Amino acid sequence: MSEQVTNAPTVEDYLNPLARPELQPDSMKELHSFEASPEHQDKLGFPGELVDNWHDVAIDKMGDLLTKYRGFRVYMDSCVKCGACTDKCHYFMGTGDPKNMPVARQDLLRSVYRRYFTTGGKYFPKLVGARDLTEDVLDEWYNYFHQCSQCRRCSVYCPYGIDTAEVSMAAREIMDTIGKGQKYCNEIIGKVFDVGNNLGFPTPALEATLESFEEDLEDETGLEIKMPLDKKGADILLVTPSADFVAEPHIDGLMGYAKVFHAAGANWTLSSTASEAANFGMFIGSYENMRKVSMRIREAALELGVKRIIFGECGHAWRVAYAFLNTLAGPFDFLDPRYPVPQHICEYTWDLIEKGELKFDKSRNDKYRLTYHDSCNVARATRMGDTSGGQFEIPRNILKATCNHFYDMAEDTIKEATVCCGGGGGLLTDDLMDLRVKGSSPRMTALQNVQKEHGVTHMAAICAICKSQFAKVMPKFGFEMDNILSVHQMVSNAILLEGAKDPDDDDDDDDDWVPPTPPPRPPRGSAA
Amino acid sequence: MLTTIYAILFYVATLTFVGGLALRIKQYWSIPAPLKIATTPAPTTTRGVWFRMFKEVALFESLFKSNKWIWVFGMLFHAGLALVVLRHFRYFTDTTSLIWVWVNWIQPFGLYAGFAMLAGLGGLLVRRIVVPRIRYISSPSDYLMLIMLMAIGASGMMMKYVAHTDIVAVKQFFRGLMFFDWQPLPADGPLLVHLSLVALLMIIFPFSKLLHAPGVFFSPSRNMVDNPREQRHIAPWAAELEK
């Protein structure tokens, strides 16, 4: 312990993860993610390209949304420009572009709202900051509403709860309606309709992948741990992001779910038609598309005759599942009423842990000194368990039950104040890489601080987008791409399954095996 | 003549203020919120939502989390304004009657509140000018709104501390308006400025960002109960899609 004192970092070693940048007006103005092709647009019921009378159609659509979404109307009217949100967006902190301040982003749309829908804006546009909808304004909409990850951090700090996510969803819906959609989101939604998942991963490939995972699990444990697909009469339908089938560290999380189900003796299945938990319909603010994507899950549950639905680790997906699924695809009166619909895999696992039904050898995770990234939409748009704030406690409880070294990052960057990974809300595309790296910097700085203070080596998350985003951007901040982990990967490592072979059996020296010592503390300031 | 102009002005202002606000509230009320979008952690019961809303409206809880300077100035202004408005009840009510006796009690507090209000507004105006982030998001109307409120406060306080107005006559004027029995209004400069700006404020209230006052109560991220799994929530237009 004395070493910790002598090596204790001083204040200068830490950078403030939430530092306010110098204003750099219009520095991100040109960042234009690829637009959707006519083919992508068509599948979602949107015009293929910019319609001739786009100006009138856009204003009509805005008027339509103002009568359908109370939040949108109230948020357009209520902002007093107090400035409370101005320093709260990770994209503003990372870029310094004032149009990435939440209020300024909203004002791109609000200025047009005022011009066409308010008395002040109709007669005194200059006075109240109202402006006509022009091609330049439309370009600004496209570029800056695709620099918002809909993470809701600003809405926590707004005295009226104005949620920029709602505003950016409305803006994207207006743009889709006039034929100016974004390729990344719309192409993916099309794949869900065609194939069943975001990655366009066909059923035979999915079958083969799951079989190979079963073989891996058997090699590792000596047990037949199943990953059933389309199994009729199963009790539990697991809906998980398709990244869990193909990407790291997502796959290790999927292995973890399978082991938990195995340990609980659960009769579960995946579905080939609902082989995707994410619902990008939310990103584009399209109720109809979000509903259509959600209905696949209802249909799969009916088709397979399951009693419960459980969602895998996925952030925005958990928002649509927890907060919207009952609305979009309910009522779920055909499922077992003893369980919430849907449940989160973390709720399921933690419940088993609390009942004492899972056993762990925490020392197997001793090579990890761990922190936890609260995924934005889980933190600020959902809940887990029965009590408010369970979405913060349950994943942490699971991590503390499965590993010995856990340290939280700074309080103003976690839980409801968590800073987004920088890749959510339809921005996880290479054409926005510059923004993604800049937007992740507050989180990365907070991580560097716990690395210095506690020797933290790894960060766990429960969101497919967070995991993919961090794997990509962490190397730019002095970390390895595998420093990001799945929460259920920790479960998978530590869980003790009955009849399983000891994972250390292959080692020659397993009798005198000792937990690896934590990696040496990095020299002061090395990662800054 | 002066009395007639101000009498009509205040009838118009009152009608615009009450009618405009009522229409706006009816509009907010009638637009559905199709999805559960409470900012979490959120209360899981209706009672909890009332408590959350109370903390938001009375204590500016979210603003406190956000920025202590804006919170201090905002609180000084709003709390000051609330007390000042309550103090003004004495110009409209019979303070000898038992129902209105509290109006007498708060008179001294109302006086200090005037200074608090001006200090808060001044702080907000200075921030709007000197903080580059806030200057960037400010329109002319944002400055003018603060300046107008400061002018209302300053002209009101002038009548107390600099050039006294015949306050008994002012009360008779307003009581006269209320009972349609017009009484003459004193022709004092500060009073006329004060009353003109207050009438203007009432007229623009339902058409401006001052709508944040009713708006906060209708904000779905603050007023929704966190129970989407327990209770199905569906808007009428969304239910149509299911047919």
Interface residues (C-beta under 8 A of the other chain):
Chain A: R20 L23 P25 L66 T67 K68 Y69 R70 G71 R73 V74 Y75 D77 S78 C79 V80 K81 C82 G83 A84 C85 T86 D87 K88 P98 M101 V103 A104 D107 T118 T119 G120 F124 K126 L127 V128 G129 R152 S155 V156 Y157 C158 P159 Y160 G161 I162 D163 E166 Y287 E288 R291 Y322 A323 F324 N326 T327 G330 P331 P340 V341 P342 A379 R380 A381 T382 R383 D386 T387 S388 G389 Q391 F392 E416
Chain B: R24 Q27 Y28 I31 P32 A33 P34 L35 K36 I37 T39 T40 P41 A42 P43 T44 G48 E56 F60 S62 L63 K65 S66 N67 I70 G74 L124 R127 R128 V131 P132 R133 I134 Y136 I137 S138 S139 P140 S141 D142 L144 I204 F207 S208 K209 L211 H212 G215 V216 F218 S219 P220 S221 R222 D226 P228 R229 E230 Q231 R232 H233 I234 A235 W237 A238 L241
